[in-house]
């Protein structure tokens, strides 16, 4: 069956390479994916799916039901792809490069959408399963929280799922290799703006001022002690000060300074600890320098945790499809973040990676880089994987005559 699926997808993949490159030429930012969403919805409706547009803003959900139902219902599966692009000027040199200045698909969401659409057509025309397939095309993954918006708009109330899965390409991993991980797989991401209010003055008379720059410097260094002295050494934590703004002249002590923080963790309790310690440390440090501190704390994405049973299932599908030698059964966790984490807090499931290329291959260029491009060879593999997973998860009972 697996060899048949790969061969079947290879023979018809040209249509979806063309579609992927069309989406790539016309990137759209978070909640602006109107053209992409319309393209997706039109295709799905043409293949016989029940389609709802505008879920969570610009999201699209498609449902396909097969087989008989009874009072207990049948299994319900969710597959998710993201659609948004990034505010980056493309430098890939590809013939299908972005035609919109300052915007590009620098994370491969065009490829993720094409993979799921290719699987959708195969399943509509040849899929053999018993149950409900929900295809979720999500907007605004890149910091916009599109997953939450879709959930707030009643995603899982109208399209309940017993399990949900998603896939992301990964440069640095051999093209087509599938990487799975049980447990915490991607970090949480929180953000904070720290404003220090002091007393401005002449640079020659610092004793008559309360210098927020000195306080900021002390806080930058002290923040690193949270990771080294408050977090279990066996746990991952990141506290990055990405920006420090203060003053304009070398002989003027400014009245205020601001710091911008990125905070990440791979454990929910560590995430809480980081927030508590950062707030307490900043307040204490500010007081010791004679300034006051205001903290604007902005929770971001949650820790992405893959459930055990669903990850084991996804792993079996991967091994059956491409062979154990092309599957990493328990890959490393990543410090990046993904809002699919919110869906996994509501529904058990798993988030896996597909290699985009390593070494000197073009697909090795890291995501969020102006030179990045999705490897079209992954469309057939990714689509075949979704078809195999769907047919196995929604398998027809052995005693069925269908």
C-alpha positions, 0 to 999 in steps of 0.5 A: 500500500505505501509503495502504491501511494508514493507512486500514485502521488508521484504521477500526479504531483506536477499539478501541485508543484505548479499550485505551490509555486503559484502560492509562493509567487503571491505571499500573504501575511497573517489574516490577509491570506484572502487569495490563498484561502479562496484558491484552497476553498475552490479546489476543495469544493471542486473535489466534493468537500463540504467547505467553510470559509472565513473560520477565524478570519481567513481560515478554511475548513473542509470536511469529507465523510465516508461510510455509515454512521450509527448512534456512537458515531465514527472516528474523526481526524483533523489534519492541519496546514498553515498558509501565511507568509513573512515580511521578508524580501526574497533572494532565492533567485527562483523563477517562481519568487515572490512578486510582492516586494517585502513579502515571501514564503520564507517558512514553507507554508506554501509547501504545507498547503500544497501537500495537504491539498494533494492528499485531499484530492487523492482521498476524495477520488480514491480514499478508502476510509470510514469516518470524518476527515477534517482538513484545517487550513490555518491563517496567521501561524507566524506570530498571529495566533491563527490557531487560537482565532480558529478555536475561538471561532468554534473550530472544534465545536463544529469540527470535532476531532479525536486526533489532530496532526500537522507537518512542517518542513525542516532544513538541515534534515535530509530531504524527505526524512520524517522526524517524530518526537513524543512529548515536548517538541517545541518551546513556548514563546513569551515576550516582555517590554521592560520600561525603566523610569529614572531621572535624567541629567547631565552626564558630568553630574550622574549623582544628581540623576537616577540612571536607567541605562546603568540599571538596564545593564545590570538587569541584562546581566542579572536575567541570565542568572535565572537560567543558570541558577533558578532553572533545573540544568536538565531543562531548557530555558532561554531569556534573550534581551533582543533590544535595549533603547535609551538616550541619544547623546553621550553627555546626557543621562536619559530619563528612561530606557526600554528592554525587549525580551524573548522568553522560551521554555520546553516545560510548562512549569519552567515557563511559569517559573521564568515569568515569576523570576523575571518580574521579581528580579527586574523589580528588585534590580530597578529598586537597587539602582533607584529607578522604577520598572514597568513590565508589559508581559505578553504571553505567546505560544504554549509548549507544543506537546505531542501525545504518546499514543498519537505519536506512536501511531504517526511513527508507525505510518512513517516507517511503513511509508518510507522505511525505518532508515528514513525515519527519526523515531525520537528527534530532538526538541526545538527551541522555536515555537508553533501555535499548533501547540494550542490545538494539541492542548484541546485534542491529542495529536502529533506534530512531525517534521519532513526534511527539506535538505541538508549539506549543500542542497538548496533546501538546506537554507534555513527558514525565515531566510531570504534565500529559503525555498521549499523543496517540491520533492517533498509534496509527493512524500508529504501528501502520501503520508497524509493519505496513509495516515488518514486511511489507517486512522479511519480504517474500515473495520475488517468485517466490512464488505465495502 
